[in-house]
Amino acid sequence: MFNNTYYKPLLFLLYLLVNQNNGLPVETIFTFPGPLPSILPHEGHFGKGTIDLGGLEVTQVSISNTTAQRVWRTYEGGRENMGFTIFEPINLPANFFKLGFYAQPNNQKLFGWVLVARDVSGSDLRPPVDYIEVWNTASLGTKQDGFAYFWQPVCPNGYKAVGLFVTTSSQKPPLKQKSISCVRSELTEQSEVDTLVWGFKGTSVVNLRPIHRGTQATGVYTGTFSFQQVNSSPLPSLFCLKNTKLNMSNMPSEAQTRALFETYSPLIYFHPKESFLPSSVHWFFTNGALLYKKGNESNPIPIQPNGTNLPHGGSNDDLFWLDCPVDKTTKEKVKRGDLRNTKVYLHTKPMFGGTFTDIVVWIFCPFNGNAHLKFLFIKSLSLGDIGEHVGDWEHVTLRISNFNGKLWRVYFSQHNGGTLMDACDLEYVEGRNKPVIYSSLHGHAMFSKPGLVLQGKGKNGLRNDMARSEKLLDCGVGYEVIGGPWGVVEPPWTSYFRKWGPRKRYKIDKPLNTFVKILPKFVRNRLRNFIGRIPYEMLGEDGPIGPRAKLTWTGDDKYP
């Protein structure tokens, strides 16, 4: 039929068409490298697959080849200029209905989920009465699978839209409940932008999250998306779900929490040049840490091993603070910590209306080292005492689904903020589901990769250096649960709400004057202007407050 003249070019064309898709990470389904945790099904409702929000039952549909069909894709823009893909949930459990579609960047392996709902009460779901075309890609100007049309449901009075319907036709979708459902208003809350899925020339596709988040907040993350356009009229609001039956029944038990942590407990690498390592709080106290009181600074008090003699309650009022021992030799020992006597501290809390569990892993370092600056051709300039402080608390948050016990995201605390990473983007210990984490040199900020990250703009900033070394901490080996929904007995030191280190002020000119004098004038002026923009909190030694005194104890982590 075909001779080689036609057959070989045809094969090559088919190869290009196939690899156009298979070459994208999104075409491969993400799987964890190790076995998932044992759910222990006889203990409560955790991991049962469905959650009752108060007449509306929801389940989490993990996006895969059998549970979703690809609707549309663009191959440009967004992360790594790879575009993104829209999926429609299919093959739903009996009597469950879609609330919206799912969107994912193409540079990620297929990993994500969307909630679908079953109307238990008989009045919580209704089909839309119309659709509004809120966007189409006809003028997008990227390589794409034809044009996509984005429709927002117009809901009956007393009902709200939770997600969008996407088609490749300009014809409106059917007005049927099996197409997409509206949710009774009492079971919804306002939503806001969560993370960016894709962006191109002023248009952004974004995930949605509840505006109010925390241990007592009722908003439920649904996995749907919306989009934004620069200099355009505001779009009709999309809502998230609300758990009107908020209780702790879907949270893991103590035994289940331990099983989850044994599976997902992080491995933390410290920089090979790190001098200031972590320790346990008990080690810090028993090796000479002192309690100071304002007005009686000359008579510091040794702290009992479990902090029983610390002032409890109150607020961060500068009336009390902790410090290292006075003796220089003992002080240096305490500042350097002790990995062999380190344990991490776990706080378990509900998130997104009790549909997720946050296991917050707190790490304590007795001392935070000084900062270093990268500026122009200056690779690493020591800032003297700047950045040093006694008592350094950092944390990592494991966000786990209460539907199935799977790790969804990990939060990395970094100075005054942090970053949130999907589980599919993490590095893991070989053959296990333990995320690998890198602690920055001296500052102990948590990162997902080794290398250099600058805190600042462009190619200049404060250095965060991360690297592998023999200095590592397996968080699953030694840990203590200090907070949770099942009656955890909190150690006395968690009720100490004052500073874990003294407050001092430094003049940044002092460590720089000698060095700056040898620089050319134009470099000297630019350096001084840059240093003038360093955050105020970096210019002194100001011990942090402990875990329970932080907003994240009852709230969500802070990320862009």
Residue pairs with C-beta under 8 A, 6 or more apart in sequence:
2 10
20 75
21 27
24 75
24 82
24 106
24 107
25 82
25 106
25 107
25 108
25 109
26 85
26 104
26 105
26 106
26 107
26 108
26 109
26 110
27 110
28 109
28 110
29 64
29 65
29 109
29 110
29 111
30 108
30 109
30 110
30 111
30 423
30 424
32 406
32 407
32 423
32 428
32 433
33 428
33 429
33 430
33 431
33 432
33 433
34 263
34 428
34 431
34 432
34 433
34 434
35 263
35 433
36 263
36 405
36 406
36 433
37 256
37 259
37 260
37 262
37 263
37 264
37 405
38 259
39 46
39 47
39 256
39 259
39 404
39 405
40 253
40 255
40 256
40 259
41 47
41 48
43 253
43 255
43 256
44 249
44 250
44 251
44 252
44 253
44 256
45 51
45 249
45 250
46 250
46 251
46 252
46 253
46 256
46 357
46 402
46 405
47 252
47 256
47 402
47 403
47 404
47 405
48 250
48 403
49 59
49 60
49 403
49 404
50 57
50 58
50 59
50 118
50 403
51 57
51 58
51 59
51 243
51 250
51 354
51 355
51 402
51 403
52 120
52 245
53 187
53 220
53 241
53 242
53 243
53 244
53 245
53 353
54 187
54 243
54 244
54 245
55 119
55 120
55 121
55 123
55 124
55 187
55 244
56 117
56 118
56 119
56 120
56 121
56 124
56 125
56 183
56 184
56 187
56 241
57 117
57 118
57 120
58 115
58 116
58 117
58 118
58 220
58 241
58 355
59 93
59 96
59 115
59 116
59 118
59 403
60 113
60 114
60 115
60 223
60 401
60 403
60 404
61 67
61 68
61 89
61 92
61 113
61 114
61 115
61 116
62 112
62 113
62 404
62 406
63 87
63 89
63 102
63 104
63 110
63 111
63 112
63 113
63 114
64 110
66 91
67 89
67 90
67 91
68 87
68 88
68 89
68 90
68 102
69 87
69 88
69 90
70 85
70 86
70 87
71 86
71 87
71 88
71 101
71 148
71 166
71 167
71 168
72 85
72 86
72 137
72 144
72 145
72 146
72 148
72 166
72 168
73 83
73 84
73 85
73 86
73 106
73 144
73 145
74 83
74 84
74 137
74 140
74 142
74 143
74 144
74 145
74 198
74 200
75 82
75 83
75 106
75 142
75 143
75 144
76 82
76 83
76 142
76 143
76 144
76 200
77 83
77 84
77 142
77 198
77 199
77 200
77 201
78 84
78 105
78 106
78 107
78 196
78 197
78 198
78 199
78 200
78 205
79 105
79 106
79 107
79 108
79 198
80 107
82 105
82 106
82 107
83 105
83 106
83 142
83 143
83 144
83 198
84 103
84 104
84 105
84 106
84 197
84 198
84 205
85 103
85 104
85 106
86 101
86 102
86 103
86 148
86 166
87 101
87 102
87 103
87 104
88 98
88 101
88 102
88 166
89 98
89 101
89 102
89 114
89 116
92 98
92 116
93 116
93 118
95 118
95 119
96 116
96 117
96 118
97 116
97 117
97 118
97 119
97 125
97 177
97 178
97 180
97 181
98 114
98 116
98 163
98 178
98 179
98 180
98 181
99 114
99 115
99 116
99 117
99 162
99 163
99 180
99 181
99 183
99 222
99 224
99 241
100 114
100 162
100 163
100 164
100 165
100 180
100 222
100 223
100 224
100 225
100 238
101 114
101 163
101 164
101 165
101 166
101 224
101 225
102 112
102 113
102 114
102 223
102 224
102 225
103 197
103 198
103 205
103 207
103 225
104 110
104 111
104 112
104 197
105 197
105 198
108 422
108 424
108 425
109 424
111 422
111 423
111 424
112 223
112 422
113 223
113 401
113 408
114 163
114 222
114 223
114 224
115 220
115 222
115 223
115 241
117 124
117 125
117 181
117 183
117 241
119 125
123 184
124 183
124 184
124 187
125 177
125 181
125 182
125 183
125 184
126 155
126 156
126 159
126 177
126 181
126 182
126 184
127 175
127 176
127 177
127 179
127 180
127 181
127 182
128 153
128 154
128 155
128 156
128 161
128 175
128 179
128 180
128 182
129 154
129 155
129 156
129 175
130 153
130 154
130 172
130 175
131 151
131 152
131 153
131 154
131 165
131 172
131 173
131 175
132 151
132 152
132 154
132 236
133 149
133 150
133 151
133 170
133 172
134 150
134 151
134 152
134 164
134 227
134 235
134 236
135 149
135 150
135 203
135 227
135 229
136 147
136 148
136 149
136 150
136 170
137 144
137 147
137 148
138 147
140 200
140 203
141 201
142 200
145 168
146 168
147 168
147 170
148 166
148 167
148 168
149 166
149 167
149 168
149 169
149 170
150 164
150 165
150 166
150 227
151 164
151 165
151 166
151 167
151 172
151 173
152 161
152 164
152 165
152 235
152 236
152 238
153 161
153 165
153 180
153 182
154 161
155 161
155 182
156 182
158 184
158 185
159 182
159 183
159 184
159 185
160 182
160 183
160 184
160 185
160 188
160 239
161 182
161 236
161 238
161 239
162 182
162 183
162 188
162 222
162 224
162 238
162 239
162 240
162 241
163 180
163 222
163 224
163 225
163 238
164 224
164 225
164 226
164 238
165 173
165 179
165 180
167 173
173 179
173 180
183 239
183 241
186 242
186 244
187 241
187 242
187 244
188 239
188 240
188 241
188 242
189 210
189 211
189 212
189 218
189 219
189 220
189 239
189 240
189 241
189 242
190 210
190 211
190 237
190 239
190 240
191 208
191 209
191 210
191 211
191 219
191 237
191 238
191 239
191 240
192 208
192 209
192 210
192 211
193 206
193 207
193 208
193 209
193 226
193 228
194 206
194 207
194 208
194 209
194 221
195 206
195 207
195 420
196 204
196 205
196 206
196 207
197 204
197 205
197 206
197 207
197 225
198 204
198 205
199 205
202 229
202 230
202 231
203 227
203 228
203 229
203 230
204 227
204 228
204 229
205 225
205 226
205 227
206 225
206 226
206 227
206 228
207 223
207 224
207 225
208 221
208 222
208 224
208 225
208 226
208 238
208 240
209 219
209 221
209 240
209 352
210 217
210 219
210 220
210 221
210 240
210 352
210 353
211 219
212 218
212 219
213 219
213 351
213 352
213 555
213 556
214 351
214 554
214 555
214 556
215 349
215 350
215 351
215 554
215 555
216 246
216 554
217 352
217 353
218 242
218 243
218 244
218 246
218 353
219 240
219 241
219 242
219 243
219 352
219 353
220 240
220 241
220 242
220 243
220 352
220 353
220 355
221 240
221 352
221 355
221 356
222 240
222 241
224 238
226 235
226 238
227 235
228 235
241 353
242 353
243 353
243 354
243 355
246 353
246 354
247 354
248 350
248 354
248 485
248 486
249 354
250 354
250 355
250 402
251 348
251 350
251 354
251 357
251 402
251 485
251 486
252 260
252 348
252 357
252 400
252 402
252 405
253 486
254 481
254 484
254 486
254 488
256 405
257 346
257 348
257 357
257 359
257 481
257 484
260 357
260 359
260 398
260 400
260 405
261 346
261 359
261 398
261 475
261 476
261 479
262 476
263 433
263 434
264 359
264 398
264 400
264 407
264 433
264 434
264 435
265 361
265 434
265 474
265 475
265 476
265 479
266 361
266 396
266 398
266 410
266 434
266 435
266 436
266 437
266 475
267 429
267 434
267 435
267 436
267 437
267 472
267 473
267 474
267 475
268 363
268 396
268 437
268 438
268 439
268 446
268 472
268 473
268 475
269 436
269 437
269 438
269 439
269 450
269 466
269 467
269 468
269 469
269 471
269 472
270 277
270 439
270 469
270 471
270 472
270 473
271 439
271 440
271 441
271 465
271 466
271 467
271 469
271 471
272 467
272 468
272 469
272 470
272 471
273 441
274 369
274 439
274 441
274 442
274 469
274 471
275 336
275 369
275 442
276 335
276 336
276 337
276 365
276 366
276 367
276 368
276 369
276 392
276 442
276 444
277 336
277 337
277 338
277 339
277 342
277 365
277 471
278 337
278 339
278 342
278 363
278 364
278 365
278 366
278 444
278 473
279 337
279 338
279 339
279 341
279 342
279 364
279 365
279 366
280 341
280 342
280 343
280 364
280 478
281 307
281 345
281 364
281 491
281 493
282 305
282 306
282 341
283 337
283 338
283 341
283 342
284 334
284 364
284 366
285 303
285 304
285 305
285 306
285 307
285 493
286 305
287 325
287 330
287 333
287 334
288 302
288 324
288 325
288 327
288 330
288 331
288 334
289 302
289 303
289 322
289 323
289 324
289 325
289 334
289 366
290 300
290 301
290 302
290 303
290 322
290 323
290 324
290 325
290 326
291 300
291 301
291 302
291 303
291 309
291 310
291 320
291 321
291 322
292 300
292 320
292 321
292 322
292 323
292 502
293 299
293 301
293 319
293 320
294 318
294 319
294 320
300 323
300 326
301 309
303 309
303 310
303 322
304 310
306 491
306 492
306 493
307 491
307 492
307 493
307 496
308 492
310 320
310 492
310 493
310 495
310 496
311 319
311 320
311 496
311 498
312 492
312 495
312 496
312 497
313 495
313 497
314 497
314 498
315 497
316 497
316 498
316 499
316 545
316 549
317 498
318 498
318 499
318 503
319 498
320 498
320 499
321 498
321 499
321 500
321 501
321 502
321 503
321 543
322 390
322 391
322 498
322 499
322 500
322 501
322 502
322 543
323 390
323 501
323 502
324 330
324 331
324 334
324 335
324 366
324 367
324 390
325 331
325 334
334 366
334 367
335 366
335 367
335 390
336 366
336 367
337 365
337 366
337 367
339 471
339 473
342 363
342 473
342 478
343 478
343 479
343 480
344 361
344 362
344 363
344 473
344 475
344 478
344 479
344 480
345 361
345 362
345 363
345 364
345 479
345 480
345 481
345 482
345 547
346 359
346 360
346 361
346 362
346 479
346 480
346 481
346 482
346 483
346 484
347 359
347 360
347 362
347 481
347 482
347 483
347 484
347 547
347 553
348 357
348 358
348 359
348 360
348 481
348 483
348 484
348 485
348 488
349 357
349 358
349 360
349 483
349 484
349 485
349 553
349 554
350 356
350 357
350 358
350 485
351 357
351 358
351 399
351 556
354 402
355 401
355 402
355 403
356 399
356 400
356 401
356 402
356 408
357 399
357 400
357 402
358 397
358 398
358 399
358 400
359 397
359 398
359 400
360 395
360 396
360 397
360 398
360 547
360 552
361 395
361 396
361 397
361 398
361 475
361 479
362 393
362 394
362 395
362 482
362 547
363 393
363 394
363 395
363 396
363 444
363 473
363 475
364 391
364 392
364 393
365 391
365 392
365 393
365 394
365 444
366 390
366 391
366 392
367 388
367 389
367 390
367 391
367 392
368 387
368 388
368 389
368 390
368 391
368 392
368 442
368 443
368 444
369 387
369 388
369 441
369 442
369 443
370 382
370 383
370 384
370 385
370 386
370 387
370 388
370 442
371 383
371 386
371 387
371 442
371 443
371 462
371 463
371 538
372 380
372 381
372 382
372 383
372 441
372 442
372 462
372 463
372 465
373 380
373 381
373 383
373 460
373 461
373 462
373 463
373 531
374 380
374 381
374 452
374 454
374 459
374 460
374 461
374 462
374 463
375 381
375 460
375 526
375 527
375 530
376 459
376 460
376 523
376 526
376 527
380 463
381 512
381 515
382 511
383 508
383 511
383 512
384 506
384 510
384 511
384 512
385 506
385 511
385 541
386 506
386 508
386 511
386 538
386 539
387 442
387 443
387 462
387 538
388 541
389 501
389 540
389 541
389 542
389 543
389 544
390 500
390 501
390 502
390 541
390 543
391 499
391 500
391 501
391 543
391 544
392 444
392 544
393 500
393 544
393 545
393 546
393 547
393 550
394 413
394 439
394 444
394 445
394 446
395 411
395 413
395 446
395 547
395 552
396 410
396 411
396 412
396 413
396 435
396 437
396 446
397 410
397 411
397 557
398 407
398 410
398 435
399 407
399 408
399 409
399 410
399 411
400 406
400 407
400 408
401 408
406 423
407 423
407 433
407 435
408 422
408 423
409 420
409 421
409 422
409 423
410 420
410 421
410 423
410 426
410 435
410 448
411 418
411 419
411 420
411 421
411 557
411 559
412 418
412 419
412 420
412 421
412 437
412 445
412 446
412 447
412 448
413 445
413 446
413 557
414 440
414 445
414 446
414 447
414 464
415 443
415 445
415 455
416 535
416 537
416 558
417 558
417 559
417 560
418 446
418 557
418 558
418 559
419 447
419 448
419 559
419 560
420 557
420 559
421 448
423 435
425 448
426 435
426 436
426 448
427 435
427 436
427 448
427 449
428 434
428 435
428 436
429 436
434 474
434 476
435 448
436 448
437 446
437 447
437 448
438 446
438 447
438 448
438 449
438 450
438 466
438 467
438 468
439 445
439 446
439 447
439 466
440 446
440 447
440 453
440 464
440 465
440 466
441 463
441 464
441 465
441 466
443 464
445 464
447 453
447 464
447 466
449 466
450 466
450 467
450 468
451 466
451 467
452 463
452 464
452 465
452 466
453 464
453 466
454 460
454 461
454 462
454 463
454 464
455 461
455 462
455 463
455 464
456 462
456 530
460 530
462 534
462 538
480 491
481 488
482 488
482 490
482 491
482 494
482 547
482 548
483 490
483 494
483 547
483 548
483 553
490 548
493 546
494 546
494 547
494 548
495 548
496 546
496 549
497 545
497 546
497 548
497 549
498 545
499 542
499 543
499 544
499 545
500 543
500 544
500 545
500 546
501 541
501 542
501 543
501 544
502 541
502 543
503 540
503 541
503 542
503 543
504 540
504 541
504 542
505 539
505 540
506 539
506 540
506 541
508 531
508 534
508 539
512 527
512 531
516 524
516 527
516 528
519 527
547 553
552 558
